Amino acid sequence: MTISENTSEPIIWLSDGKVGLGPFDSALAESYWRWESDPRVRVGYGQQTPESLEERIANVAIQVKNTMHSARFTIYDLSGDEPVPVGTTTLEIDHRQRSAEFFILIGPAENRGRGIGSAATRLTLDYGFHVTNLRCIYLSVLAPNVAGVKAYEKAGFRQIGERRQSGYWAGEPCNEVLMDAIPADFPGLSVVKQQVNESR
């Protein structure tokens, strides 16, 4: 059971002490929808139209059940007295190629610029490389999202090129920055490896 009316503590699978990753949770569907509907988030994703709450709840129910090609996580801020859900990360996995596309969403504006995105990205890479055993994780980010590019680089991604004039940022055409990460680039200690070693 994850966060709900019947439990005060959500499940946290991976944590660096300040940020944690737990299961994608249908009980948080309205929070996911609220975060995704923020115009600042939609601009960053290049999406044009909002999704209804009813449609998002239905889609979350599908996503929770269909985990064959997706690893989805809820991001928790662990800096306070209790874990607080603040965003999501996703790995869309190609098992044949042992690669995945990475997505992240940080919800309330007060949680941006605090290093939560970089920490959650790093934990997701840790899971992808050391649990799912992926060879490469990649993403694209709109070039004007300079803060996003820096956060991805801090977490272990490298820029590998640009796709020209393939996106829009606040109504203006822009490039997409292409980035990837491989296990050899993973920065610092692995939380997954620490947990495995501790359980021996």
C-alpha contacts under 8 A as a table, 3 or more apart, distances in Angstrom:
res1	aa1	res2	aa2	distance
1	M	4	S	7.83
1	M	7	T	7.94
1	M	10	P	7.88
1	M	11	I	7.61
2	T	7	T	7.55
2	T	9	E	7.64
2	T	10	P	4.94
2	T	11	I	5.54
2	T	23	P	7.14
2	T	25	D	6.76
3	I	6	N	7.83
3	I	7	T	6.09
3	I	8	S	6.83
3	I	9	E	6.28
3	I	10	P	4.45
3	I	11	I	7.28
3	I	25	D	7.55
3	I	27	A	7.06
4	S	7	T	5.57
4	S	8	S	7.36
4	S	10	P	7.99
4	S	27	A	6.33
5	E	8	S	7.44
7	T	10	P	7.33
9	E	82	E	7.69
9	E	83	P	7.39
10	P	22	G	7.39
10	P	83	P	7.30
11	I	22	G	5.54
11	I	23	P	7.02
12	I	15	S	7.03
12	I	20	G	5.95
12	I	21	L	5.56
12	I	22	G	4.39
12	I	23	P	7.57
13	W	20	G	7.18
13	W	21	L	5.71
13	W	22	G	5.23
13	W	23	P	7.72
14	L	20	G	5.51
14	L	21	L	5.25
14	L	22	G	7.14
14	L	123	L	6.85
14	L	191	V	6.87
14	L	192	V	7.30
15	S	18	K	7.05
15	S	19	V	5.67
15	S	20	G	4.13
15	S	21	L	6.43
15	S	123	L	7.39
15	S	191	V	7.22
16	D	19	V	5.81
16	D	20	G	6.64
16	D	119	A	7.68
16	D	123	L	7.82
16	D	191	V	7.10
17	G	20	G	7.28
17	G	78	L	6.77
17	G	79	S	7.97
18	K	77	D	6.39
18	K	78	L	4.79
18	K	79	S	5.32
19	V	75	I	7.06
19	V	76	Y	5.69
19	V	77	D	4.99
19	V	78	L	5.28
19	V	79	S	7.49
19	V	116	I	6.50
19	V	119	A	6.48
19	V	120	A	6.56
20	G	75	I	5.83
20	G	76	Y	4.96
20	G	77	D	6.62
20	G	78	L	6.69
20	G	120	A	7.09
20	G	123	L	7.89
21	L	73	F	5.87
21	L	74	T	5.64
21	L	75	I	4.89
21	L	76	Y	6.15
21	L	120	A	7.09
21	L	123	L	7.34
21	L	124	T	7.86
22	G	73	F	5.48
22	G	74	T	5.14
22	G	75	I	6.57
22	G	76	Y	7.39
23	P	72	R	6.91
23	P	73	F	4.97
23	P	74	T	5.70
24	F	64	V	6.57
24	F	72	R	5.52
24	F	73	F	4.71
24	F	74	T	5.13
24	F	88	T	7.68
25	D	28	L	5.50
25	D	29	A	7.07
25	D	60	V	7.97
25	D	64	V	6.94
25	D	74	T	7.34
26	S	29	A	5.17
26	S	57	I	7.43
26	S	60	V	5.94
26	S	61	A	6.01
26	S	64	V	6.82
27	A	30	E	7.72
28	L	31	S	5.24
28	L	32	Y	6.28
29	A	32	Y	5.10
29	A	33	W	6.16
29	A	56	R	6.90
29	A	57	I	5.46
29	A	60	V	6.23
30	E	33	W	5.03
30	E	34	R	6.11
30	E	53	L	6.80
30	E	56	R	7.80
30	E	57	I	7.01
31	S	34	R	5.04
31	S	35	W	6.22
32	Y	35	W	5.28
32	Y	36	E	6.10
32	Y	87	G	7.27
32	Y	88	T	7.84
32	Y	107	G	7.73
33	W	36	E	5.12
33	W	37	S	6.03
33	W	51	E	7.73
33	W	53	L	6.35
33	W	56	R	6.22
34	R	37	S	5.26
34	R	38	D	6.74
34	R	107	G	7.89
35	W	38	D	5.58
35	W	41	V	7.43
35	W	87	G	7.60
35	W	105	L	7.76
35	W	106	I	7.38
35	W	107	G	4.52
35	W	108	P	6.56
36	E	41	V	6.08
36	E	42	R	6.68
36	E	105	L	7.50
36	E	107	G	7.32
37	S	41	V	7.06
37	S	42	R	6.65
37	S	50	P	5.97
37	S	51	E	7.34
38	D	41	V	5.33
38	D	42	R	6.38
39	P	42	R	4.96
39	P	43	V	6.04
40	R	43	V	5.29
40	R	44	G	6.44
41	V	44	G	5.11
41	V	45	Y	6.36
41	V	105	L	7.56
42	R	45	Y	5.07
42	R	46	G	5.95
42	R	47	Q	5.22
42	R	48	Q	7.17
43	V	46	G	4.99
43	V	47	Q	6.43
43	V	48	Q	7.98
43	V	168	Y	7.80
43	V	169	W	5.94
43	V	170	A	6.15
44	G	47	Q	7.87
44	G	141	V	7.78
44	G	142	L	6.78
44	G	145	N	7.06
44	G	169	W	7.06
45	Y	142	L	7.87
46	G	167	G	6.54
46	G	168	Y	5.93
46	G	169	W	6.76
47	Q	50	P	7.97
51	E	55	E	6.51
51	E	56	R	6.50
52	S	55	E	5.20
52	S	56	R	6.23
53	L	56	R	5.07
53	L	57	I	6.12
54	E	57	I	5.23
54	E	58	A	6.31
55	E	58	A	5.14
55	E	59	N	6.15
56	R	59	N	4.96
56	R	60	V	6.02
57	I	60	V	5.17
57	I	61	A	6.32
58	A	61	A	5.23
58	A	62	I	6.54
59	N	62	I	5.07
59	N	63	Q	6.13
60	V	63	Q	4.91
60	V	64	V	5.99
61	A	64	V	5.30
61	A	65	K	6.58
62	I	65	K	5.34
62	I	66	N	6.14
63	Q	66	N	5.15
63	Q	67	T	6.99
64	V	67	T	6.82
66	N	69	H	7.54
66	N	70	S	7.42
67	T	70	S	5.02
67	T	71	A	6.32
67	T	72	R	7.97
69	H	92	E	5.97
69	H	93	I	4.92
69	H	94	D	6.76
69	H	95	H	7.42
70	S	90	T	6.81
70	S	91	L	5.56
70	S	92	E	4.64
70	S	93	I	5.63
71	A	90	T	5.63
71	A	91	L	5.06
71	A	92	E	6.70
71	A	93	I	7.53
72	R	88	T	7.25
72	R	89	T	5.90
72	R	90	T	4.42
72	R	91	L	6.47
73	F	88	T	5.52
73	F	89	T	5.26
73	F	90	T	6.30
74	T	85	P	6.62
74	T	86	V	7.60
74	T	87	G	5.91
74	T	88	T	4.49
74	T	89	T	6.58
75	I	85	P	5.74
75	I	86	V	5.69
75	I	87	G	4.91
75	I	88	T	5.22
75	I	89	T	7.07
75	I	120	A	6.56
76	Y	83	P	5.67
76	Y	84	V	5.14
76	Y	85	P	4.37
76	Y	86	V	5.67
76	Y	87	G	7.23
77	D	80	G	7.42
77	D	83	P	5.63
77	D	84	V	5.13
77	D	85	P	6.34
77	D	86	V	6.45
77	D	116	I	7.40
78	L	81	D	7.53
78	L	82	E	6.61
78	L	83	P	4.83
78	L	84	V	6.74
79	S	82	E	7.91
79	S	83	P	7.62
80	G	83	P	6.89
86	V	106	I	6.03
86	V	107	G	5.27
86	V	108	P	6.68
86	V	111	N	7.12
87	G	104	I	7.49
87	G	105	L	5.25
87	G	106	I	4.34
87	G	107	G	5.04
88	T	104	I	5.71
88	T	105	L	5.22
88	T	106	I	6.68
89	T	102	F	7.37
89	T	103	F	5.56
89	T	104	I	4.30
89	T	105	L	6.39
89	T	120	A	7.48
89	T	121	T	7.43
89	T	124	T	7.17
90	T	101	E	7.97
90	T	102	F	5.76
90	T	103	F	5.08
90	T	104	I	6.42
90	T	124	T	7.99
91	L	100	A	5.60
91	L	101	E	5.56
91	L	102	F	4.84
91	L	103	F	6.62
91	L	124	T	7.96
91	L	128	G	7.63
92	E	100	A	5.12
92	E	101	E	5.10
92	E	102	F	6.60
93	I	98	R	7.29
93	I	99	S	5.98
93	I	100	A	4.20
93	I	101	E	6.67
94	D	97	Q	5.59
94	D	98	R	5.77
94	D	99	S	5.39
94	D	100	A	5.76
95	H	98	R	4.74
95	H	99	S	6.75
96	R	99	S	8.00
98	R	133	N	7.34
98	R	134	L	4.79
98	R	135	R	5.57
98	R	136	C	7.00
99	S	134	L	5.35
99	S	135	R	5.74
99	S	136	C	4.78
99	S	137	I	5.57
99	S	138	Y	7.80
100	A	134	L	7.31
100	A	136	C	6.67
100	A	137	I	4.87
100	A	138	Y	6.39
101	E	137	I	5.73
101	E	138	Y	4.96
101	E	139	L	5.52
102	F	137	I	6.51
102	F	138	Y	5.96
102	F	139	L	5.34
103	F	139	L	7.12
104	I	117	G	7.67
104	I	121	T	7.46
106	I	109	A	7.86
106	I	111	N	7.06
106	I	112	R	6.80
106	I	117	G	6.72
107	G	111	N	7.05
108	P	111	N	5.67
108	P	112	R	7.42
109	A	112	R	5.46
110	E	113	G	7.95
111	N	114	R	6.18
111	N	116	I	7.05
112	R	115	G	7.34
112	R	116	I	7.06
112	R	117	G	7.37
113	G	116	I	7.51
114	R	117	G	7.82
115	G	118	S	5.38
115	G	119	A	6.20
115	G	151	A	7.70
116	I	119	A	5.17
116	I	120	A	6.00
117	G	120	A	5.20
117	G	121	T	5.99
117	G	151	A	6.75
118	S	121	T	5.06
118	S	122	R	6.11
118	S	151	A	5.04
118	S	152	Y	6.30
118	S	154	K	6.44
118	S	155	A	5.26
119	A	122	R	5.12
119	A	123	L	6.23
119	A	155	A	6.87
120	A	123	L	5.09
120	A	124	T	6.13
121	T	124	T	5.10
121	T	125	L	6.18
121	T	152	Y	7.17
121	T	155	A	6.05
122	R	125	L	5.05
122	R	126	D	6.10
122	R	155	A	4.87
122	R	156	G	7.02
123	L	126	D	4.89
123	L	127	Y	6.29
123	L	191	V	7.56
124	T	127	Y	5.08
124	T	128	G	6.07
125	L	128	G	4.90
125	L	129	F	5.96
125	L	137	I	7.54
125	L	186	F	7.67
126	D	129	F	5.39
126	D	130	H	5.76
126	D	131	V	7.66
126	D	186	F	7.62
126	D	190	S	6.16
126	D	191	V	7.06
126	D	192	V	6.59
127	Y	130	H	5.37
127	Y	131	V	5.08
127	Y	132	T	6.50
127	Y	192	V	6.76
128	G	131	V	5.83
128	G	132	T	4.89
128	G	133	N	6.07
128	G	134	L	5.69
128	G	137	I	7.79
129	F	132	T	5.95
129	F	133	N	4.61
129	F	134	L	4.94
129	F	135	R	6.89
129	F	182	I	7.85
129	F	183	P	5.97
130	H	133	N	5.28
130	H	134	L	7.73
130	H	192	V	6.51
130	H	193	K	7.30
131	V	192	V	7.45
134	L	137	I	7.17
135	R	182	I	5.89
135	R	183	P	6.64
136	C	180	D	6.83
136	C	181	A	5.76
136	C	182	I	4.74
136	C	183	P	7.32
137	I	180	D	5.59
137	I	181	A	5.30
137	I	182	I	6.53
138	Y	157	F	7.90
138	Y	178	L	7.56
138	Y	179	M	5.64
138	Y	180	D	4.02
138	Y	181	A	6.28
139	L	178	L	6.09
139	L	179	M	5.42
139	L	180	D	6.28
140	S	176	E	6.05
140	S	177	V	5.49
140	S	178	L	4.61
140	S	179	M	6.16
141	V	145	N	7.01
141	V	148	G	7.38
141	V	149	V	7.03
141	V	176	E	5.44
141	V	177	V	5.23
141	V	178	L	6.72
142	L	145	N	5.64
142	L	167	G	6.61
142	L	168	Y	7.67
142	L	169	W	7.26
142	L	174	C	6.92
142	L	175	N	6.14
142	L	176	E	4.42
142	L	177	V	6.00
143	A	146	V	6.53
143	A	149	V	7.80
143	A	174	C	6.60
143	A	175	N	5.49
143	A	176	E	5.27
143	A	177	V	5.51
144	P	169	W	7.06
144	P	174	C	7.41
145	N	148	G	5.33
145	N	149	V	6.49
146	V	149	V	5.14
146	V	150	K	6.30
147	A	150	K	5.20
147	A	151	A	6.18
148	G	151	A	5.07
148	G	152	Y	6.19
149	V	152	Y	5.21
149	V	153	E	6.23
150	K	153	E	5.07
150	K	154	K	6.15
151	A	154	K	5.10
151	A	155	A	6.35
152	Y	155	A	5.12
152	Y	156	G	6.46
152	Y	157	F	5.41
152	Y	158	R	7.84
153	E	156	G	5.24
153	E	157	F	4.68
153	E	158	R	5.85
153	E	159	Q	7.91
154	K	157	F	7.27
155	A	186	F	7.88
155	A	187	P	7.05
156	G	181	A	6.19
156	G	185	D	5.98
156	G	186	F	5.59
156	G	187	P	5.94
157	F	179	M	5.97
157	F	180	D	5.20
157	F	181	A	4.66
157	F	185	D	7.65
158	R	179	M	5.24
158	R	180	D	5.54
158	R	181	A	6.30
159	Q	177	V	6.94
159	Q	178	L	5.88
159	Q	179	M	4.34
159	Q	180	D	6.73
160	I	177	V	7.85
160	I	178	L	5.63
160	I	179	M	5.30
160	I	180	D	6.90
161	G	177	V	6.16
161	G	178	L	5.22
161	G	179	M	7.19
162	E	175	N	6.38
162	E	176	E	5.47
162	E	177	V	4.51
162	E	178	L	5.43
163	R	166	S	6.08
163	R	175	N	5.60
163	R	176	E	5.05
163	R	177	V	6.49
163	R	178	L	7.14
164	R	174	C	7.06
164	R	175	N	4.50
164	R	176	E	6.51
165	Q	168	Y	7.86
165	Q	173	P	5.67
165	Q	174	C	4.78
165	Q	175	N	4.54
165	Q	176	E	7.32
166	S	173	P	7.22
166	S	174	C	6.43
166	S	175	N	5.59
166	S	176	E	6.28
167	G	173	P	5.74
167	G	174	C	5.17
167	G	175	N	5.90
167	G	176	E	6.28
168	Y	171	G	5.81
168	Y	172	E	5.25
168	Y	173	P	4.40
168	Y	174	C	5.35
168	Y	175	N	7.98
169	W	172	E	5.25
169	W	173	P	6.40
169	W	174	C	6.42
181	A	185	D	6.27
181	A	186	F	7.49
182	I	185	D	5.50
182	I	186	F	6.93
183	P	186	F	5.28
189	L	194	Q	7.93
190	S	193	K	5.25
190	S	194	Q	6.28
191	V	194	Q	5.04
191	V	195	Q	6.20
192	V	195	Q	5.20
192	V	196	V	6.23
193	K	196	V	5.03
193	K	197	N	6.04
194	Q	197	N	5.17
194	Q	198	E	6.08
195	Q	198	E	5.13
195	Q	199	S	6.31
196	V	199	S	5.31
196	V	200	R	6.75
197	N	200	R	5.47
